[in-house]
Amino acid sequence: MERREIESLFERATSVRALVVGDLMLDEYLLGKAERISPEAPVQVVEVSREELRLGGAGNVVNNLVALGCQVAVCSVIGTDENGDVLRRTLDEKGVVLAGLIQDPQRRTSKKTRVLAAHQQIVRIDRETKAPIGGVSEQALLVYLDAHLGEFDVIVVSDYLKGVLTPALLAALCRKGRELGIPVVVDPKGDDFSKYRGATVLTPNRKEAEVASGVAITDQESLEQAAGRMLATLELDALLITRSEAGMSLFPVRGEAVHIPTVAREVFDVTGAGDTVISVLSVGLACGLSLADAAWVANIAAGIVVGKLGTSTVSPREVIEEVGHALRDSDAKIKNLDVLEHLIARERNRGRKVVFTNGCFDLLHVGHVKYLQKARELGDLLVVGLNTDASVKRLKGEGRPLIEEKERAHILAALGCVDYVVLFDEDTPLRLIEALCPSILVKGGDYNIDQVVGREVVESMGGRVELIEFVDGRSTSRIIDKILSTK
């Protein structure tokens, strides 16, 4: 996937409605320094200098989805204790829909306290209820799901074995998700994966996959054997096994396995990495990505989050920048229209004058370069609309373009005078012009102003059309003819 595709993914993510079902908890961090041993017992004394309280468990999935811009609701059971009130208030402050959150006086809200010194965890203290939720709470969740499940684009199941995800609840989620065509993505726990039968995707780590399949994963052959057993018995669409430093392996029920290598990065803390994987994978599927592409983006996000302390999240900007590091600088200038529209609107609001031109730019030559440089001088930034290969073929005939669209886009983006490149598949750039509302519309001097597509749109907004002469004697057709004549 290219940077522009990742940008468009996160643009669409803001409209994704995600339901998180699972075990909510609080993660408390006590951070300080340990420089002496207690006189009371042979243990370190930690002088706490900072305290942090974060959403944990399924709450960290909520954090990740909110950070990605999604509209999030939760379906879970917590206690009526002080920690339950804090958890509910924290979710509410993040804009999470709480209609499916039940408070049960018989349960203790899970809270995990981690004591850290010099970035090392000294001890963890757990306060929680692990017993399955009672029949009244279970029925309340089932009623909520029956009434509201169809309102969501993806269901994210985060199981920490704290009792919320009963067999009846999981069965209802998977069955109804398939009936409604909504992906059900599960981060599983335990040794009995039969309770997840019928889910869309499971995301176990290597150890969990070993336990669930009964196969010790030591090499590629045993990995495939373990995946095959689970796919055969659990009626999944796919299985995504996370393998730490070995990356991820995606096994679709139909098609070839896809092995995604890990992103090279210093590992600081793996806590919550699985929550990031399932969140990004779910958003990708909700936005229409293929399983392979969604898993690829999730792998990038996981590589970022392990470089952070504790249960953390990743932002769209971090993922986009990480993808950009592996690609050429020109990639940052190539945008899809949905992303570019917002960027240009922001530039206009800052008072910047936007110049737009378009063309095939097949076999870029000095005439093109001089033309684009002159266009850029008319305003504060230049956007170039570039015909796709299909569009060029319709306009220029068989044998064209000579250079495919991705290469043409990168060549244009490498020019200092070009600020953004956007591809369009239509015969004319009218849709781009209507969306971007440029101040100045530029075409070559071989046009009459009345012939310029989009002139009325630009002039109606107070803009103008400028015609720029090409360098005399320079054209792609003449270069092609010269090459052919020398053969």
MARGULO-777989 format. One record per residue (C-alpha): residue in one letter; x, y, z. Coordinates in nm, 3 decimals. Example, Ala and Ser with C-alpha at 12.3 -4.5 7.8 and 13.67 -1.06 7.14 Angstrom:
<recs>
(rec "A"; (1.230; -0.450; 0.780))
(rec "S"; (1.367; -0.106; 0.714))
</recs>
This chain:
<recs>
(rec "M"; (0.000; 0.000; 0.000))
(rec "E"; (0.112; 0.355; -0.071))
(rec "R"; (0.107; 0.651; 0.163))
(rec "R"; (-0.191; 0.806; -0.016))
(rec "E"; (-0.392; 0.487; 0.038))
(rec "I"; (-0.308; 0.488; 0.410))
(rec "E"; (-0.412; 0.852; 0.433))
(rec "S"; (-0.744; 0.772; 0.268))
(rec "L"; (-0.794; 0.480; 0.505))
(rec "F"; (-0.771; 0.705; 0.809))
(rec "E"; (-0.988; 0.967; 0.643))
(rec "R"; (-1.261; 0.701; 0.612))
(rec "A"; (-1.195; 0.576; 0.966))
(rec "T"; (-1.372; 0.881; 1.112))
(rec "S"; (-1.703; 0.743; 0.987))
(rec "V"; (-1.646; 0.388; 1.120))
(rec "R"; (-1.887; 0.284; 1.396))
(rec "A"; (-1.713; 0.023; 1.611))
(rec "L"; (-1.859; -0.181; 1.896))
(rec "V"; (-1.607; -0.310; 2.152))
(rec "V"; (-1.728; -0.612; 2.349))
(rec "G"; (-1.514; -0.755; 2.628))
(rec "D"; (-1.342; -0.712; 2.963))
(rec "L"; (-1.295; -0.348; 3.059))
(rec "M"; (-1.040; -0.258; 3.326))
(rec "L"; (-0.823; 0.020; 3.462))
(rec "D"; (-0.444; 0.022; 3.431))
(rec "E"; (-0.270; 0.219; 3.704))
(rec "Y"; (0.098; 0.311; 3.671))
(rec "L"; (0.309; 0.421; 3.969))
(rec "L"; (0.638; 0.553; 3.831))
(rec "G"; (0.943; 0.652; 4.029))
(rec "K"; (1.297; 0.549; 4.121))
(rec "A"; (1.436; 0.264; 4.331))
(rec "E"; (1.770; 0.346; 4.490))
(rec "R"; (1.761; 0.158; 4.819))
(rec "I"; (1.648; -0.163; 4.988))
(rec "S"; (1.377; -0.157; 5.253))
(rec "P"; (1.499; -0.213; 5.613))
(rec "E"; (1.175; -0.406; 5.672))
(rec "A"; (1.229; -0.675; 5.407))
(rec "P"; (1.473; -0.754; 5.124))
(rec "V"; (1.272; -0.557; 4.867))
(rec "Q"; (1.331; -0.237; 4.672))
(rec "V"; (1.180; 0.088; 4.791))
(rec "V"; (1.018; 0.276; 4.503))
(rec "E"; (0.983; 0.650; 4.552))
(rec "V"; (0.678; 0.733; 4.341))
(rec "S"; (0.707; 1.058; 4.147))
(rec "R"; (0.421; 1.019; 3.902))
(rec "E"; (0.091; 0.832; 3.885))
(rec "E"; (-0.107; 0.754; 3.571))
(rec "L"; (-0.446; 0.592; 3.523))
(rec "R"; (-0.542; 0.453; 3.182))
(rec "L"; (-0.810; 0.236; 3.030))
(rec "G"; (-0.690; -0.123; 3.013))
(rec "G"; (-0.806; -0.456; 2.873))
(rec "A"; (-1.085; -0.396; 2.623))
(rec "G"; (-1.056; -0.031; 2.728))
(rec "N"; (-0.721; -0.011; 2.553))
(rec "V"; (-0.894; -0.130; 2.236))
(rec "V"; (-1.136; 0.159; 2.289))
(rec "N"; (-0.838; 0.393; 2.330))
(rec "N"; (-0.686; 0.272; 2.006))
(rec "L"; (-1.010; 0.306; 1.810))
(rec "V"; (-1.073; 0.655; 1.947))
(rec "A"; (-0.715; 0.754; 1.859))
(rec "L"; (-0.782; 0.637; 1.502))
(rec "G"; (-1.086; 0.866; 1.487))
(rec "C"; (-1.362; 0.603; 1.506))
(rec "Q"; (-1.705; 0.637; 1.665))
(rec "V"; (-1.694; 0.385; 1.948))
(rec "A"; (-1.949; 0.211; 2.172))
(rec "V"; (-1.887; -0.048; 2.444))
(rec "C"; (-2.072; -0.357; 2.559))
(rec "S"; (-1.948; -0.489; 2.893))
(rec "V"; (-2.011; -0.537; 3.265))
(rec "I"; (-1.824; -0.355; 3.544))
(rec "G"; (-1.881; -0.304; 3.916))
(rec "T"; (-2.066; -0.029; 4.099))
(rec "D"; (-1.749; 0.049; 4.296))
(rec "E"; (-1.530; 0.358; 4.278))
(rec "N"; (-1.313; 0.209; 4.003))
(rec "G"; (-1.627; 0.137; 3.800))
(rec "D"; (-1.735; 0.499; 3.833))
(rec "V"; (-1.389; 0.619; 3.726))
(rec "L"; (-1.391; 0.383; 3.429))
(rec "R"; (-1.738; 0.494; 3.319))
(rec "R"; (-1.647; 0.862; 3.355))
(rec "T"; (-1.325; 0.814; 3.157))
(rec "L"; (-1.510; 0.645; 2.872))
(rec "D"; (-1.774; 0.917; 2.870))
(rec "E"; (-1.506; 1.187; 2.846))
(rec "K"; (-1.372; 1.016; 2.534))
(rec "G"; (-1.714; 1.033; 2.369))
(rec "V"; (-1.777; 0.659; 2.392))
(rec "V"; (-2.139; 0.543; 2.374))
(rec "L"; (-2.222; 0.371; 2.704))
(rec "A"; (-2.572; 0.232; 2.643))
(rec "G"; (-2.431; -0.122; 2.646))
(rec "L"; (-2.229; -0.080; 2.968))
(rec "I"; (-2.384; -0.260; 3.266))
(rec "Q"; (-2.283; -0.196; 3.628))
(rec "D"; (-2.329; -0.497; 3.855))
(rec "P"; (-2.302; -0.453; 4.234))
(rec "Q"; (-2.190; -0.816; 4.266))
(rec "R"; (-1.873; -0.757; 4.060))
(rec "R"; (-1.543; -0.588; 4.129))
(rec "T"; (-1.415; -0.359; 3.853))
(rec "S"; (-1.078; -0.489; 3.732))
(rec "K"; (-0.778; -0.270; 3.816))
(rec "K"; (-0.415; -0.360; 3.754))
(rec "T"; (-0.152; -0.152; 3.932))
(rec "R"; (0.202; -0.159; 3.790))
(rec "V"; (0.495; -0.019; 3.988))
(rec "L"; (0.784; 0.092; 3.767))
(rec "A"; (1.130; 0.227; 3.839))
(rec "A"; (1.385; 0.327; 3.574))
(rec "H"; (1.135; 0.206; 3.311))
(rec "Q"; (1.137; -0.144; 3.463))
(rec "Q"; (0.828; -0.306; 3.611))
(rec "I"; (0.892; -0.400; 3.975))
(rec "V"; (0.558; -0.557; 4.063))
(rec "R"; (0.196; -0.577; 3.941))
(rec "I"; (-0.104; -0.581; 4.173))
(rec "D"; (-0.438; -0.714; 4.042))
(rec "R"; (-0.780; -0.640; 4.191))
(rec "E"; (-1.062; -0.803; 3.996))
(rec "T"; (-1.349; -1.049; 3.961))
(rec "K"; (-1.288; -1.340; 3.723))
(rec "A"; (-1.613; -1.532; 3.763))
(rec "P"; (-1.857; -1.534; 3.467))
(rec "I"; (-2.115; -1.257; 3.475))
(rec "G"; (-2.452; -1.348; 3.623))
(rec "G"; (-2.760; -1.434; 3.424))
(rec "V"; (-2.921; -1.093; 3.470))
(rec "S"; (-2.618; -0.906; 3.335))
(rec "E"; (-2.573; -1.156; 3.052))
(rec "Q"; (-2.936; -1.115; 2.948))
(rec "A"; (-2.904; -0.736; 2.956))
(rec "L"; (-2.607; -0.755; 2.717))
(rec "L"; (-2.791; -0.995; 2.486))
(rec "V"; (-3.091; -0.762; 2.473))
(rec "Y"; (-2.863; -0.468; 2.388))
(rec "L"; (-2.687; -0.662; 2.113))
(rec "D"; (-3.012; -0.783; 1.961))
(rec "A"; (-3.143; -0.426; 1.944))
(rec "H"; (-2.827; -0.240; 1.835))
(rec "L"; (-2.576; -0.468; 1.661))
(rec "G"; (-2.692; -0.365; 1.314))
(rec "E"; (-2.589; -0.005; 1.387))
(rec "F"; (-2.217; -0.088; 1.369))
(rec "D"; (-1.962; -0.142; 1.091))
(rec "V"; (-1.736; -0.376; 1.289))
(rec "I"; (-1.750; -0.572; 1.615))
(rec "V"; (-1.424; -0.594; 1.809))
(rec "V"; (-1.413; -0.867; 2.075))
(rec "S"; (-1.143; -0.832; 2.340))
(rec "D"; (-1.129; -1.133; 2.571))
(rec "Y"; (-0.920; -1.114; 2.889))
(rec "L"; (-1.096; -1.409; 3.059))
(rec "K"; (-1.254; -1.188; 3.325))
(rec "G"; (-1.600; -1.333; 3.281))
(rec "V"; (-1.785; -1.093; 3.049))
(rec "L"; (-1.758; -1.302; 2.732))
(rec "T"; (-1.974; -1.601; 2.816))
(rec "P"; (-2.028; -1.878; 2.557))
(rec "A"; (-2.385; -1.760; 2.500))
(rec "L"; (-2.272; -1.401; 2.441))
(rec "L"; (-1.995; -1.504; 2.201))
(rec "A"; (-2.227; -1.736; 2.009))
(rec "A"; (-2.482; -1.456; 1.967))
(rec "L"; (-2.214; -1.210; 1.850))
(rec "C"; (-2.069; -1.444; 1.587))
(rec "R"; (-2.407; -1.564; 1.461))
(rec "K"; (-2.566; -1.222; 1.435))
(rec "G"; (-2.251; -1.068; 1.289))
(rec "R"; (-2.262; -1.316; 1.001))
(rec "E"; (-2.635; -1.263; 0.952))
(rec "L"; (-2.581; -0.886; 0.924))
(rec "G"; (-2.257; -0.905; 0.725))
(rec "I"; (-2.061; -0.725; 0.999))
(rec "P"; (-1.699; -0.837; 1.060))
(rec "V"; (-1.645; -0.990; 1.405))
(rec "V"; (-1.275; -0.960; 1.493))
(rec "V"; (-1.162; -1.145; 1.807))
(rec "D"; (-0.851; -1.121; 2.023))
(rec "P"; (-0.883; -1.462; 2.193))
(rec "K"; (-0.763; -1.603; 2.525))
(rec "G"; (-0.760; -1.942; 2.691))
(rec "D"; (-0.721; -2.297; 2.565))
(rec "D"; (-1.070; -2.349; 2.424))
(rec "F"; (-1.120; -2.156; 2.102))
(rec "S"; (-1.444; -2.336; 2.018))
(rec "K"; (-1.633; -2.053; 2.189))
(rec "Y"; (-1.520; -1.824; 1.902))
(rec "R"; (-1.662; -2.047; 1.628))
(rec "G"; (-1.806; -1.843; 1.342))
(rec "A"; (-1.601; -1.527; 1.402))
(rec "T"; (-1.461; -1.344; 1.100))
(rec "V"; (-1.098; -1.326; 1.216))
(rec "L"; (-0.909; -1.448; 1.523))
(rec "T"; (-0.579; -1.281; 1.621))
(rec "P"; (-0.397; -1.518; 1.860))
(rec "N"; (-0.027; -1.488; 1.934))
(rec "R"; (0.202; -1.784; 1.869))
(rec "K"; (0.167; -1.930; 2.219))
(rec "E"; (-0.212; -1.901; 2.213))
(rec "A"; (-0.221; -2.068; 1.870))
(rec "E"; (-0.010; -2.355; 2.002))
(rec "V"; (-0.243; -2.413; 2.298))
(rec "A"; (-0.559; -2.388; 2.090))
(rec "S"; (-0.438; -2.615; 1.811))
(rec "G"; (-0.235; -2.862; 2.015))
(rec "V"; (0.058; -2.812; 1.776))
(rec "A"; (0.399; -2.688; 1.891))
(rec "I"; (0.495; -2.415; 1.643))
(rec "T"; (0.865; -2.452; 1.572))
(rec "D"; (0.889; -2.391; 1.198))
(rec "Q"; (0.689; -2.300; 0.888))
(rec "E"; (0.542; -2.647; 0.853))
(rec "S"; (0.413; -2.664; 1.210))
(rec "L"; (0.280; -2.307; 1.184))
(rec "E"; (0.073; -2.404; 0.880))
(rec "Q"; (-0.043; -2.723; 1.052))
(rec "A"; (-0.164; -2.531; 1.358))
(rec "A"; (-0.343; -2.274; 1.142))
(rec "G"; (-0.503; -2.546; 0.931))
(rec "R"; (-0.646; -2.720; 1.236))
(rec "M"; (-0.803; -2.402; 1.369))
(rec "L"; (-0.946; -2.295; 1.035))
(rec "A"; (-1.094; -2.640; 0.981))
(rec "T"; (-1.278; -2.652; 1.313))
(rec "L"; (-1.370; -2.288; 1.391))
(rec "E"; (-1.551; -2.179; 1.070))
(rec "L"; (-1.346; -1.859; 1.042))
(rec "D"; (-1.283; -1.641; 0.740))
(rec "A"; (-0.921; -1.596; 0.843))
(rec "L"; (-0.667; -1.645; 1.117))
(rec "L"; (-0.397; -1.386; 1.193))
(rec "I"; (-0.119; -1.527; 1.413))
(rec "T"; (0.114; -1.266; 1.565))
(rec "R"; (0.465; -1.404; 1.605))
(rec "S"; (0.665; -1.135; 1.792))
(rec "E"; (0.998; -1.076; 1.615))
(rec "A"; (0.889; -1.304; 1.328))
(rec "G"; (0.604; -1.068; 1.233))
(rec "M"; (0.254; -1.191; 1.147))
(rec "S"; (0.109; -1.472; 0.941))
(rec "L"; (-0.235; -1.438; 0.782))
(rec "F"; (-0.418; -1.759; 0.690))
(rec "P"; (-0.738; -1.693; 0.493))
(rec "V"; (-0.983; -1.980; 0.458))
(rec "R"; (-0.953; -1.931; 0.083))
(rec "G"; (-0.628; -1.833; -0.084))
(rec "E"; (-0.260; -1.841; 0.003))
(rec "A"; (-0.111; -1.757; 0.341))
(rec "V"; (0.054; -1.416; 0.373))
(rec "H"; (0.361; -1.375; 0.593))
(rec "I"; (0.431; -1.017; 0.701))
(rec "P"; (0.779; -0.949; 0.841))
(rec "T"; (0.816; -0.745; 1.157))
(rec "V"; (0.895; -0.374; 1.133))
(rec "A"; (1.252; -0.321; 1.259))
(rec "R"; (1.224; -0.110; 1.574))
(rec "E"; (1.356; -0.110; 1.930))
(rec "V"; (1.109; -0.295; 2.155))
(rec "F"; (1.042; -0.099; 2.473))
(rec "D"; (0.718; -0.254; 2.601))
(rec "V"; (0.492; -0.509; 2.431))
(rec "T"; (0.200; -0.438; 2.668))
(rec "G"; (-0.113; -0.371; 2.466))
(rec "A"; (0.041; -0.444; 2.125))
(rec "G"; (-0.231; -0.701; 2.058))
(rec "D"; (-0.495; -0.436; 2.128))
(rec "T"; (-0.339; -0.214; 1.864))
(rec "V"; (-0.329; -0.499; 1.612))
(rec "I"; (-0.695; -0.589; 1.652))
(rec "S"; (-0.802; -0.222; 1.645))
(rec "V"; (-0.619; -0.132; 1.325))
(rec "L"; (-0.714; -0.462; 1.160))
(rec "S"; (-1.081; -0.397; 1.245))
(rec "V"; (-1.073; -0.043; 1.108))
(rec "G"; (-0.914; -0.168; 0.787))
(rec "L"; (-1.183; -0.432; 0.736))
(rec "A"; (-1.460; -0.182; 0.818))
(rec "C"; (-1.317; 0.053; 0.555))
(rec "G"; (-1.315; -0.216; 0.288))
(rec "L"; (-0.948; -0.318; 0.285))
(rec "S"; (-0.856; -0.673; 0.199))
(rec "L"; (-0.751; -0.896; 0.487))
(rec "A"; (-0.389; -0.882; 0.366))
(rec "D"; (-0.380; -0.501; 0.343))
(rec "A"; (-0.555; -0.458; 0.679))
(rec "A"; (-0.303; -0.695; 0.841))
(rec "W"; (-0.013; -0.508; 0.679))
(rec "V"; (-0.126; -0.177; 0.829))
(rec "A"; (-0.187; -0.345; 1.166))
(rec "N"; (0.170; -0.475; 1.160))
(rec "I"; (0.303; -0.123; 1.100))
(rec "A"; (0.099; 0.008; 1.394))
(rec "A"; (0.218; -0.272; 1.623))
(rec "G"; (0.577; -0.187; 1.543))
(rec "I"; (0.514; 0.168; 1.661))
(rec "V"; (0.330; 0.086; 1.982))
(rec "V"; (0.595; -0.154; 2.117))
(rec "G"; (0.830; 0.144; 2.127))
(rec "K"; (0.611; 0.310; 2.389))
(rec "L"; (0.569; 0.253; 2.762))
(rec "G"; (0.265; 0.062; 2.888))
(rec "T"; (-0.076; 0.032; 2.727))
(rec "S"; (-0.042; 0.292; 2.451))
(rec "T"; (-0.201; 0.381; 2.121))
(rec "V"; (-0.091; 0.493; 1.777))
(rec "S"; (-0.223; 0.789; 1.583))
(rec "P"; (-0.298; 0.798; 1.210))
(rec "R"; (-0.011; 1.046; 1.167))
(rec "E"; (0.237; 0.804; 1.324))
(rec "V"; (0.133; 0.522; 1.091))
(rec "I"; (0.141; 0.750; 0.785))
(rec "E"; (0.488; 0.877; 0.876))
(rec "E"; (0.614; 0.524; 0.940))
(rec "V"; (0.494; 0.418; 0.595))
(rec "G"; (0.653; 0.729; 0.449))
(rec "H"; (0.994; 0.638; 0.594))
(rec "A"; (1.008; 0.331; 0.373))
(rec "L"; (0.913; 0.523; 0.060))
(rec "R"; (1.052; 0.806; -0.146))
(rec "D"; (1.005; 1.168; -0.044))
(rec "S"; (0.786; 1.221; -0.350))
(rec "D"; (0.532; 0.980; -0.201))
(rec "A"; (0.432; 1.243; 0.057))
(rec "K"; (0.302; 1.471; -0.220))
(rec "I"; (0.076; 1.214; -0.388))
(rec "K"; (-0.273; 1.224; -0.237))
(rec "N"; (-0.614; 1.073; -0.292))
(rec "L"; (-0.888; 1.329; -0.344))
(rec "D"; (-1.063; 1.268; -0.010))
(rec "V"; (-0.744; 1.360; 0.177))
(rec "L"; (-0.637; 1.640; -0.056))
(rec "E"; (-0.976; 1.810; -0.034))
(rec "H"; (-0.927; 1.869; 0.341))
(rec "L"; (-0.565; 1.979; 0.298))
(rec "I"; (-0.654; 2.235; 0.033))
(rec "A"; (-0.950; 2.366; 0.232))
(rec "R"; (-0.714; 2.427; 0.522))
(rec "E"; (-0.469; 2.608; 0.294))
(rec "R"; (-0.746; 2.829; 0.154))
(rec "N"; (-0.858; 2.915; 0.508))
(rec "R"; (-0.503; 3.029; 0.578))
(rec "G"; (-0.535; 3.270; 0.286))
(rec "R"; (-0.308; 3.077; 0.049))
(rec "K"; (-0.371; 3.097; -0.324))
(rec "V"; (-0.416; 2.751; -0.480))
(rec "V"; (-0.318; 2.691; -0.843))
(rec "F"; (-0.450; 2.387; -1.031))
(rec "T"; (-0.353; 2.234; -1.363))
(rec "N"; (-0.387; 1.892; -1.514))
(rec "G"; (-0.256; 1.666; -1.786))
(rec "C"; (-0.124; 1.325; -1.884))
(rec "F"; (0.244; 1.420; -1.844))
(rec "D"; (0.346; 1.105; -2.028))
(rec "L"; (0.721; 1.117; -2.094))
(rec "L"; (0.790; 1.437; -1.899))
(rec "H"; (1.005; 1.687; -2.091))
(rec "V"; (1.146; 2.037; -2.044))
(rec "G"; (0.831; 2.193; -2.186))
(rec "H"; (0.628; 2.035; -1.906))
(rec "V"; (0.879; 2.146; -1.643))
(rec "K"; (0.884; 2.511; -1.759))
(rec "Y"; (0.504; 2.512; -1.780))
(rec "L"; (0.469; 2.381; -1.424))
(rec "Q"; (0.727; 2.625; -1.290))
(rec "K"; (0.537; 2.918; -1.443))
(rec "A"; (0.209; 2.786; -1.304))
(rec "R"; (0.356; 2.763; -0.954))
(rec "E"; (0.470; 3.127; -0.972))
(rec "L"; (0.105; 3.236; -1.001))
(rec "G"; (0.013; 3.132; -0.647))
(rec "D"; (0.123; 2.982; -0.317))
(rec "L"; (0.095; 2.613; -0.405))
(rec "L"; (0.041; 2.403; -0.715))
(rec "V"; (-0.185; 2.098; -0.742))
(rec "V"; (-0.145; 1.879; -1.050))
(rec "G"; (-0.433; 1.654; -1.160))
(rec "L"; (-0.285; 1.352; -1.337))
(rec "N"; (-0.479; 1.129; -1.576))
(rec "T"; (-0.475; 0.761; -1.481))
(rec "D"; (-0.352; 0.502; -1.731))
(rec "A"; (-0.710; 0.417; -1.830))
(rec "S"; (-0.789; 0.783; -1.888))
(rec "V"; (-0.473; 0.839; -2.097))
(rec "K"; (-0.554; 0.537; -2.313))
(rec "R"; (-0.902; 0.671; -2.388))
(rec "L"; (-0.762; 1.014; -2.475))
(rec "K"; (-0.442; 0.919; -2.659))
(rec "G"; (-0.524; 0.575; -2.800))
(rec "E"; (-0.356; 0.234; -2.793))
(rec "G"; (0.009; 0.230; -2.695))
(rec "R"; (-0.030; 0.512; -2.445))
(rec "P"; (0.071; 0.591; -2.183))
(rec "L"; (0.437; 0.511; -2.225))
(rec "I"; (0.494; 0.546; -1.851))
(rec "E"; (0.246; 0.398; -1.602))
(rec "E"; (0.056; 0.625; -1.365))
(rec "K"; (0.250; 0.555; -1.044))
(rec "E"; (0.582; 0.642; -1.211))
(rec "R"; (0.435; 0.954; -1.371))
(rec "A"; (0.295; 1.062; -1.033))
(rec "H"; (0.632; 1.019; -0.859))
(rec "I"; (0.820; 1.201; -1.134))
(rec "L"; (0.584; 1.498; -1.107))
(rec "A"; (0.594; 1.493; -0.726))
(rec "A"; (0.974; 1.504; -0.734))
(rec "L"; (0.961; 1.851; -0.895))
(rec "G"; (1.011; 2.132; -0.647))
(rec "C"; (0.744; 2.345; -0.812))
(rec "V"; (0.472; 2.080; -0.754))
(rec "D"; (0.310; 2.068; -0.410))
(rec "Y"; (0.052; 1.792; -0.461))
(rec "V"; (-0.038; 1.532; -0.725))
(rec "V"; (-0.382; 1.371; -0.745))
(rec "L"; (-0.487; 1.103; -0.995))
(rec "F"; (-0.822; 1.114; -1.173))
(rec "D"; (-0.985; 0.850; -1.390))
(rec "E"; (-1.236; 1.065; -1.579))
(rec "D"; (-1.172; 1.222; -1.921))
(rec "T"; (-1.178; 1.572; -1.768))
(rec "P"; (-1.069; 1.711; -1.428))
(rec "L"; (-1.406; 1.875; -1.357))
(rec "R"; (-1.471; 1.666; -1.043))
(rec "L"; (-1.129; 1.763; -0.901))
(rec "I"; (-1.185; 2.130; -0.973))
(rec "E"; (-1.527; 2.127; -0.807))
(rec "A"; (-1.383; 1.956; -0.498))
(rec "L"; (-1.063; 2.162; -0.463))
(rec "C"; (-1.200; 2.506; -0.560))
(rec "P"; (-0.866; 2.649; -0.682))
(rec "S"; (-0.808; 3.024; -0.705))
(rec "I"; (-0.630; 2.990; -1.038))
(rec "L"; (-0.691; 2.732; -1.311))
(rec "V"; (-0.400; 2.694; -1.555))
(rec "K"; (-0.398; 2.541; -1.904))
(rec "G"; (-0.162; 2.549; -2.201))
(rec "G"; (-0.158; 2.835; -2.450))
(rec "D"; (-0.301; 2.611; -2.721))
(rec "Y"; (-0.641; 2.642; -2.547))
(rec "N"; (-0.894; 2.923; -2.573))
(rec "I"; (-1.029; 3.031; -2.234))
(rec "D"; (-1.380; 2.928; -2.337))
(rec "Q"; (-1.252; 2.572; -2.395))
(rec "V"; (-1.105; 2.526; -2.048))
(rec "V"; (-1.297; 2.267; -1.845))
(rec "G"; (-1.389; 2.405; -1.505))
(rec "R"; (-1.363; 2.771; -1.601))
(rec "E"; (-1.719; 2.847; -1.490))
(rec "V"; (-1.662; 2.678; -1.153))
(rec "V"; (-1.345; 2.875; -1.079))
(rec "E"; (-1.478; 3.208; -1.199))
(rec "S"; (-1.801; 3.165; -1.002))
(rec "M"; (-1.588; 3.155; -0.686))
(rec "G"; (-1.394; 3.467; -0.777))
(rec "G"; (-1.099; 3.285; -0.932))
(rec "R"; (-0.951; 3.310; -1.278))
(rec "V"; (-0.810; 3.108; -1.568))
(rec "E"; (-0.452; 3.157; -1.689))
(rec "L"; (-0.309; 3.027; -2.018))
(rec "I"; (0.064; 2.949; -2.030))
(rec "E"; (0.256; 2.889; -2.349))
(rec "F"; (0.459; 2.567; -2.375))
(rec "V"; (0.826; 2.579; -2.480))
(rec "D"; (0.821; 2.594; -2.859))
(rec "G"; (0.879; 2.267; -3.036))
(rec "R"; (0.853; 2.047; -2.728))
(rec "S"; (0.586; 1.777; -2.709))
(rec "T"; (0.560; 1.412; -2.614))
(rec "S"; (0.429; 1.321; -2.958))
(rec "R"; (0.730; 1.479; -3.131))
(rec "I"; (0.971; 1.299; -2.898))
(rec "I"; (0.796; 0.967; -2.972))
(rec "D"; (0.810; 1.035; -3.348))
(rec "K"; (1.182; 1.119; -3.324))
(rec "I"; (1.256; 0.799; -3.133))
(rec "L"; (1.063; 0.590; -3.385))
(rec "S"; (1.237; 0.757; -3.683))
(rec "T"; (1.580; 0.658; -3.551))
(rec "K"; (1.497; 0.288; -3.518))
</recs>
